[in-house]
């Protein structure tokens, strides 16, 4: 089954996994402990996933008059995102026990918290839901790529569990987006601008802050610079060239635009090609 078909076949209401089910004692350390880029990526992802709790509170306030949205965000999305971070944190601590995860996270959250405000949300409800779909597209495809890259079985189980959650989250946010957009009737130009804007925030703010504080603790004698972040991104791009599911990303993104099925299908290869060019530059 291909990656695009996998996206289609993940049920929005699928069974959820539990952190207690992950067999951390069975980690094959020899397959991962020397992978410095994987170490950085997993640690940074754990920071951002746990910090979703702050964003979730803003979403609950933003959509306070919609009981369905609030119940799903507070009862499902928020705790599931935090569990993603807790699972990645547990994995990092099991494989790289000397890394002071709490010290790095505390510094990260102090820097990140002031950015997680209502001001970062789109004032139009449909556009904020579209933005959420864009974030879930990014995370679902990131974990798909990571799952294809990693050979360690416990890590693969974790990232594919997270990946399926992110697809389910996308589908819920997409339903809310459709409901709101039936009332607001946002055009493709407004939606596209919102998607590009949110993608830039995720990459240039969230990822930057996470890596900044990982680097500061991991390499305390080497002052962090923007060049270090660019090097981190380049190493990630090298990994993505082999494993990133560009057709899946294109399909999830195009679904948010007001296009009929035939047009979306026809555009998917071109958008996947364009996405590859953007990600790899």
N, C-alpha and C positions, 0 to 999 in steps of 0.2 A: 504494500500500500504506500503510495507516494505521500510526500509531505503535505501537499495541498489537500489530498483526500483525507489525510489524518485530521486536518483542521475541520473539515466538513463533518467528520464522524465523531468528534468529541461532543458528547451530550452536554447541554447547558445544565442539566440536572443530575449529572453523574455523581456517583458515590465519592465522598471525600476521604482522604487518607489522614492518618494520625501520626504525629511525630514519634510516639512511643513504638510505632511499628517499624521504624528504621533500624536495621541491625548495625549500629555504629561499630560494634565489637568485631565485625567481619570485614572491616575496611582493609583492602590490600594496599598497604602503605607504599610498597615498592613501585606501584604504578602511578603515584601522584606526588609524593613528597618532594621530588626534585623539579616539579613543574612550577616555576616561579610566576609565570603569567596566569596560570590557573589559580594559584594561591591569591594573587592580587584580585582577580576577577570575582572569585567566590567571596572574598572578604568585603569588597566594595558592594557587591550585590546584597550581602547580609545587612550592611548598614542601611542601604536604601529601602530594602524590603521592611525592615523593622520601623523605619521612619515613616512608612505609609500610615501608621497610626495617627500621626499629626495631620496628614492630608485627609484622612478619613473623617476626622472631626470637622474639618472645614466643609467637606462635602455634606455631612449631616446637617450642618447649619444652613448651607446654601440651598438644600432641597427640603428644608424643614416642613414645608407644607404638603409634601408628597409622602404619605405614610409607607407606601410600597417601596419607594426608593430608600428611605431612611432605614426601614427594617432590613432590607437586603444588604445595604452597606454596613450597618452596625452589627448585623447578625451573621453575615457571611464574608463579604469582601474584606473588611477590616481585620478580623481575627485570622482569616486565611493568609492574608499578606504578611502579617506579623509571624505566623507560623513558618512561612517560607524563610524569613530571615532567621528565625530560631534554628531551623534545620540546617541552614548554611553555616550559621555560627557554630553549631555543635560539630559539624564536619570539619571546619577550619581548626577548631580547638583540638579535635582528635588527631588531625594530621600534622598540624604545626603548633604543638602545645606551648612552645616558648614565646609565641607571638602574644603580646598583651592586648588582646582584642578589646577588652572593656576600656582601656585607656584610649585607644584609637577611636572607638565608637563615641565615647563621651566628648571628645574634642570635635568629632564630626557633627554630633547632634547640636552642640552649641553654635556651630557655624550654620547648620542647616535650618534649625528651628525658625530663625527670623525670616527665612524665605518661604516657609510653609504657611502662607497667610491667605485670607480671602481675596486679596488683591491679585493673586495668581490665577484665580478662577475666572472663567469666561462669564460675563454678565448675562448672556443669553443661555438658557438652560440646554437647548439642543446642542449648542456649540461646545459647552462643557462636557456633555456626554460624548460628543464626537472626539474631543480631546482625550477623554478617558479611554475610548476605543483605540486611539493612536498609541497611548502608553501601553495598553494591553497587547497591541500588535507587536510593539517593540520587545516587550518582555517574553511573549510567547515564542517569537522567532529567536530571541537571544538564547533561551533555554533549549529550544530545539537544536540550535547550532552547538551548544555546549554538550547536549546529550549525544550528538553525533561525534563530537571530539573526544569525550572522555572514555577511557577504557576500564576505569575502576567501577565495578558493579554497584556498590552502594551509592556512589555519587551519581551514577547514571539513573538509578531508581529515584533519587531525590529530585534531580533536575527534570526528569520526565513527569514526575508527580506535579511539580511546580508548573511545568509547561502546560499540562492539561488543565490545571486550575486557571491559568492565565487565559486560555482559550474560552473556558466557561465564563470567566469574568467579562471577557470581550462580548460574548453573546448576550449577557444580561445588560451591559451598558448599551449595546446596540439596540436592544428592545426599547430601552428608555429613550435613546436618541430618536428612534422612529416615532415614538409617542409624542415627544416634545416637538419634533420637527413637523409633525402633522398640523400642529397649531402655529408654529413660528414660521414655517416655510423658508428656512435658510437656503440660499442658493449655493451652487457648487463653488463659486469663488470664495464666499465667506467660509465654507467648510474647509476648503483646501488651505486657505490662509491659517486657519486654526490648527490644522494638522501639522503644517510646517512649523508653526510657532511652538507647539507643544513638543515636537520632536527635538527642536533646538534647545528648549529648556532642559529636557531630560538629559541630553548629551552634554551641554555646556555648563549646566549648573549642578544637577544631581550627581552625575558621574564625576565631574571635576572635583567637587567637595569630598566625595567619598575617596577618590584616589589621593587627593592632597593629604588627607589625614592617615590613610594607610601608609603612604610613603614617609610621612613625618615620623611615624613610630617604627616602621620597618628599617629605615635608613636615617637614624637620628643625627648622624654626622654630616649628612648631605642635605643642604638647604633645598627645599622644594621650589621648583620653577615651572613655568608653563611648558617648557621644553620636556620636562619629565612626563607631564600629562600627555603631550603629543606622542612621545615614545610609547607610552602605555597604549594609546589608541592605535598606533601603527602595529604593535604586536597583536592587538585584538583583530585588526583588519587582516593580518596574515592568517590568523585562525579562521576568520569568516570566509576568506576566499575559498576554503575547502568545504565548509560545512553550513554556511548560512542559507536558509530556505527562501531565496528571493521570490519565487512564484507565490509562496504562502503569504509573504509580506505584501506583495502586490494585490493579491486577491482580497485580503482583509482590509486594505486601505481603500481599494476601489469600491467596496461594498458600501462605504459611507457616502458616496456621491450619488446624485440623482441620475443614474444611468440604467438603461434596461439590461437584461441579462446578456443579450447578444453583444452589446457594446462592451460590457465589462469583460466578457470572455475574450473578445478580440483585442482589448487593450492590455490584458494581463501580461503577455510576453514583453511588450514594449516597456511597461512600467517596471517589470522585474529587471529588465536590462538597465533602465535608468537608475533604479535603486542601487544596483550593483555599482554603477559608476559613481554615485554620490557617496556610498559607504566606503568605497575603496580609495577615494581621492585623499 
